[in-house]
Amino acid sequence: MKHCHECGTKLVDKECNGEGLIPFCDRCDTFRFPVFSTAISTAILNRDKNKVLLIQQYNRPDYILVAGYINKGENAEDTLTREVKEEVGLEVISCEYMRSIYFEPSNTLMLNYISIADSEDLSQVSSEVDKAVWFTLDEAAAAIKKNSLAETFLTAVIKKLK
């Protein structure tokens, strides 16, 4: 962020109470902390925790995790439940926060979760998803999009489960 989102004045870096150099608007006399999007990504497991659901979207061949942006007024867990229901038609019976990673290309903080689905029934997969497949953990590790955030998160999930 180079200019104030309120008045358009060029921001300058200024020390902010021990937080380091933060963009500051001299005209508004206000620090302008970074603004970014926040999204969830989840490794959906079956009840036995021996399979993970991966999806393909947008006519791409890569398998990825279910993910979605957090809407204003929504918390991360509500987003996770909504996205899983919307995309693959499953109910989440439990979820656990794992870790976060900032993804610079889309200016998004990704919050990753492990979630447990109520069933393995894929009869309600939405048109938003091209394909949804349950994989064993080892199969999922081989199938997931390489060098992606999804692979990073899935690798952490598999390590935790083993």
N, C-alpha and C positions, 0 to 999 in steps of 0.2 A: 504494500500500500504506500503510494508516494504522495497522495493528496488527501486532504480531509474530506470525509464523506458528507459532512454537513455544509461546509462553506467553499470547498475546492482549493483552499490554501495549501501550498507545498508544505509537507511535513518535515520537521527536523528531528534528529535523534536527541533525546534528552534523558538524563538519569532519572529513574523513577523509584524512589524509596527502596533501594537495594535490589530492584528487579532487573537492573541493567539498563541499557539504552532502549528506550521505547519511543516510537513515533509520537511527536507532539505537535499540536496545532497552536501557533502563537496567537492567531486571531481569536480562536474559541477558548484559548487558555486551557486546553484539555488534552490528556494523553489519548491516543487512538490505538488501542490494542488490536492485534490482528483479528480479522474476521475470516472465518472459514466454514465450510459445510461439515456436517457430522453424519456419519452413516454407520450402519451395523453390517456385519458379515457373520454368518453362522454355519458351523459344521453341524448339520442335522444328523443325529444318530438314531438308530432304531432302539427299542426298549432294551435289547440285550447288549447294546453298545459294541456290536461287532460289525456293523455296517454303517456307511455314511452315504448321504444322498448328494449327488453332484448333478448340476444342470448345465445345459447348453442354451444360450440365448442369442438373439439378434443375428441369426444365420451364421454364427461363428462355430468352428469345429471344436473349440476348447471347452473343457469341462471346468466349471467354476463352482463356488459356493453361493448359496442364496444370500443376497445383500440388498440393502435399500437405504435411502436417505431418511433421516429423522425429520419429521414434519414439526413445524412450530407448535408448541404446546404438548408435544408427545415425548415420553421418555424412551430410552433405548430399548427397554424390555418390551414395551407396547409396540414399538416399531418392529422388533424381531417377530413377535407373535403375529402381527398384521401381515408382514411380508411373507412369512412362511405360509399363512393361510391363503393369501392372494396368489402367490406364485405356484405353490404345489398342493394346495388344498388340505394340508395337514394341520392338526392342532398340536401346539407345543405344550407338553405336560411339565417340563422343567427346563431351565436354562441357567448357565453359569458363565459369568464374565471371565474371559481369558487374558486379553491384552489389547493394546492399541498401537496403531502405526499411523503416522502422518503420511499421506500420499500426495506428494507435491503436484503431479500433473493435473489433478482435479481440485487441488486445494481442499482436501477432505481429510478429516480425522476419522479413521476407521476403527470402530470398536468391535472386537471379535468375541464371539460367544460359542459355547458348545450348547446345543439344545437337543432335547429328547422329544421325538415325535410320538403321537398316540398310536400310530400304526405305520405300516409300510405300503398302504394303499395309495397308488398313484393315479387313480381314476379321475381325480379332480384337478389335475395339473392345468393351469391356465394357458391361454394363448400367448401370454407373455414369455412362456418357456417353450423352447423348441423340443427339448428332450430332458427327461429326468430319469436317473438310473441309480439304484442302490448298488454300492460297491463294498467289498470287504475293505478293511483298512489298507491292506497292502495294494489291492487293485486301485483304490482311490489315490494313493500316493503316486502310482504309476500313471494314472489317467489325468490328474489335475494339470491345469495350464502351468507349464514350466516357467520359472523365474517370475512368478506373479505373487501378489499379496495373498491370493487364495492358497497358493502352494506354501507360503511361509506360515500362514495360519494353520492349515491342515497338518503340516509337519509338527507344529507345536501341540496340536490336539492329539495326534497319534502318539507322540512321545509321552504325553500325560497319561494316556490310556494304557500304555504298555508298561 
